[in-house]
Amino acid sequence: MATSTVMQTVLATPVPSGLVKNRSRVSNLFSATYVPRLRGSASKRVQCSKLDDQIKKLVEPSSTPKPKTSTKFLDLFAFSGPAPERINGRLAMIGFVAAMAVELSKGQDLSYQISNGGVSWFLGTSILLSVASLIPLFKGVSAESKSEGVMTSDAEMWNGRFAMLGLVALAYTEYVSGGTLL
């Protein structure tokens, strides 16, 4: 509202005839002899406050340091810690894809895969993937800090949850039907 009032005042103020050098051109552009001009008290400086805020953030050091993630074993494996669901989700993603690939290529159901050498593959993969997932966590690097674009930590969590559900659904469907899924 203040801007509107200022603009109306500026536009309604007549221009002294001594300031207009070529009156015919001004008369062609404007029906009246009013030419918009800034008042003497108006500031001629234009600022972008959002840009100023971003520059200040880059120049000034942040007053609140980022909280450091805990690297204690019990904190990592707590119920709401970063390790359990992430590792289980990664194992489920690999397990679901491997189970479906073996089922499609060899026609073996999940129980046959587990009973004929699948346990040793599962243990080896679990140990390797768990160690690989824990090394960054023990160094204090969180998965959220490495999230970019489509490959975010939330997307990984949801994919792991769906893979866990997929493995359970695959096992239940094969149990009920008595054979392979396909």
C-alpha positions as CSV (number, residue, x, y, z in Angstrom):
1,M,0.0,0.0,0.0
2,A,2.9,2.4,0.8
3,T,4.4,1.6,-2.6
4,S,1.1,2.4,-4.4
5,T,0.8,5.7,-2.5
6,V,4.4,6.7,-3.4
7,M,3.9,5.8,-7.0
8,Q,0.7,7.8,-7.3
9,T,2.4,10.8,-5.7
10,V,5.4,10.5,-8.1
11,L,3.2,10.2,-11.2
12,A,0.8,13.0,-10.1
13,T,3.6,15.6,-9.6
14,P,4.0,17.9,-12.6
15,V,7.4,18.4,-14.2
16,P,8.6,21.9,-14.3
17,S,8.8,23.1,-18.0
18,G,12.5,23.9,-17.6
19,L,13.4,20.3,-17.1
20,V,11.8,19.1,-20.3
21,K,14.1,19.8,-23.3
22,N,12.1,18.4,-26.2
23,R,8.5,19.0,-25.4
24,S,7.1,17.5,-28.6
25,R,8.5,14.0,-27.9
26,V,7.3,14.0,-24.3
27,S,3.8,15.2,-25.5
28,N,3.7,12.3,-28.0
29,L,4.5,9.7,-25.3
30,F,2.3,11.2,-22.5
31,S,-1.1,12.8,-22.9
32,A,-0.4,15.2,-20.0
33,T,2.7,17.0,-19.1
34,Y,3.5,14.6,-16.3
35,V,6.7,12.7,-16.6
36,P,7.5,10.1,-13.9
37,R,10.5,11.1,-11.8
38,L,12.0,10.2,-8.4
39,R,11.5,12.6,-5.6
40,G,14.6,14.0,-4.0
41,S,14.1,11.9,-0.8
42,A,13.6,8.6,-2.7
43,S,16.5,6.2,-2.8
44,K,17.9,5.3,-6.1
45,R,19.6,2.2,-4.8
46,V,18.0,-1.2,-5.6
47,Q,18.8,-4.2,-3.3
48,C,17.9,-7.8,-3.3
49,S,17.6,-8.9,0.3
50,K,17.6,-12.6,-0.5
51,L,20.9,-12.3,-2.3
52,D,22.3,-10.2,0.5
53,D,21.3,-12.9,3.0
54,Q,22.9,-15.6,0.9
55,I,26.1,-13.6,0.6
56,K,26.2,-13.0,4.4
57,K,25.8,-16.8,5.0
58,L,28.7,-17.5,2.8
59,V,31.0,-14.8,4.3
60,E,30.1,-15.1,7.9
61,P,30.9,-18.3,9.7
62,S,27.9,-20.1,11.1
63,S,27.3,-19.6,14.8
64,T,25.9,-23.0,15.4
65,P,28.2,-25.9,14.5
66,K,26.7,-29.0,12.9
67,P,25.9,-31.7,15.4
68,K,28.4,-34.5,15.1
69,T,27.0,-38.0,14.7
70,S,27.9,-40.5,17.4
71,T,30.3,-43.2,16.5
72,K,29.7,-45.4,19.5
73,F,28.6,-49.0,18.7
74,L,25.5,-48.9,20.9
75,D,24.4,-45.6,19.4
76,L,24.7,-46.9,15.9
77,F,22.8,-50.1,16.6
78,A,20.2,-48.5,18.9
79,F,16.5,-49.0,17.9
80,S,16.3,-45.7,16.2
81,G,20.0,-45.7,15.2
82,P,21.2,-45.3,11.6
83,A,22.6,-48.9,11.1
84,P,19.8,-51.5,11.7
85,E,17.2,-50.5,9.1
86,R,19.7,-49.3,6.6
87,I,21.7,-52.5,6.7
88,N,18.6,-54.7,6.7
89,G,17.2,-52.7,3.7
90,R,20.4,-53.1,1.7
91,L,20.5,-56.8,2.4
92,A,16.8,-57.1,1.4
93,M,17.4,-55.3,-1.8
94,I,20.3,-57.6,-2.8
95,G,18.4,-60.7,-1.6
96,F,15.2,-59.8,-3.5
97,V,17.0,-59.2,-6.7
98,A,19.1,-62.3,-6.3
99,A,16.1,-64.5,-5.4
100,M,14.1,-63.3,-8.4
101,A,17.1,-63.7,-10.8
102,V,17.8,-67.3,-9.7
103,E,14.1,-68.1,-9.8
104,L,13.8,-66.7,-13.4
105,S,17.0,-68.3,-14.7
106,K,16.9,-71.7,-13.0
107,G,13.3,-72.1,-11.9
108,Q,14.2,-72.7,-8.3
109,D,11.9,-71.4,-5.5
110,L,13.1,-69.5,-2.5
111,S,13.2,-72.5,-0.1
112,Y,15.2,-74.6,-2.6
113,Q,17.7,-71.7,-3.0
114,I,18.1,-71.4,0.8
115,S,18.5,-75.2,1.4
116,N,21.1,-75.7,-1.5
117,G,23.9,-73.3,-0.6
118,G,21.9,-70.1,-0.1
119,V,22.7,-69.9,3.6
120,S,26.5,-69.6,3.0
121,W,25.9,-66.9,0.3
122,F,23.5,-65.1,2.7
123,L,26.1,-65.1,5.5
124,G,28.9,-64.0,3.3
125,T,26.9,-61.2,1.7
126,S,25.6,-60.1,5.1
127,I,29.0,-59.8,6.7
128,L,30.5,-58.0,3.7
129,L,27.7,-55.5,3.3
130,S,27.4,-54.9,7.0
131,V,31.1,-54.1,7.4
132,A,31.0,-51.9,4.3
133,S,28.0,-50.0,5.7
134,L,29.5,-49.6,9.2
135,I,32.9,-48.2,8.1
136,P,31.5,-44.7,7.2
137,L,29.3,-44.7,10.2
138,F,32.2,-45.3,12.6
139,K,34.1,-42.5,10.8
140,G,31.2,-40.1,11.6
141,V,29.8,-39.8,8.0
142,S,26.1,-40.0,7.8
143,A,24.1,-41.2,4.8
144,E,22.1,-38.0,4.8
145,S,25.3,-35.9,4.2
146,K,26.0,-37.9,1.0
147,S,22.5,-37.6,-0.4
148,E,22.2,-35.9,-3.8
149,G,19.5,-35.6,-6.5
150,V,17.5,-38.8,-6.9
151,M,19.9,-41.0,-4.8
152,T,18.8,-39.7,-1.4
153,S,19.0,-41.5,1.9
154,D,15.2,-41.4,2.1
155,A,14.9,-43.1,-1.3
156,E,17.3,-45.8,-0.1
157,M,15.2,-46.4,3.1
158,W,12.0,-46.7,1.1
159,N,13.6,-49.0,-1.4
160,G,14.9,-51.2,1.4
161,R,11.4,-51.3,3.1
162,F,9.8,-52.3,-0.2
163,A,12.5,-55.0,-0.8
164,M,11.8,-56.4,2.7
165,L,8.1,-56.5,2.0
166,G,8.9,-58.1,-1.4
167,L,11.0,-60.9,0.1
168,V,8.2,-61.7,2.6
169,A,5.6,-61.6,-0.1
170,L,7.7,-63.8,-2.3
171,A,8.2,-66.4,0.4
172,Y,4.5,-66.3,1.4
173,T,3.3,-66.7,-2.2
174,E,5.6,-69.6,-2.9
175,Y,4.6,-71.3,0.4
176,V,0.9,-70.9,-0.4
177,S,1.2,-71.9,-4.0
178,G,3.6,-74.7,-3.3
179,G,6.0,-73.8,-6.2
180,T,7.8,-70.9,-7.8
181,L,6.2,-67.5,-8.3
182,L,6.5,-67.7,-12.1
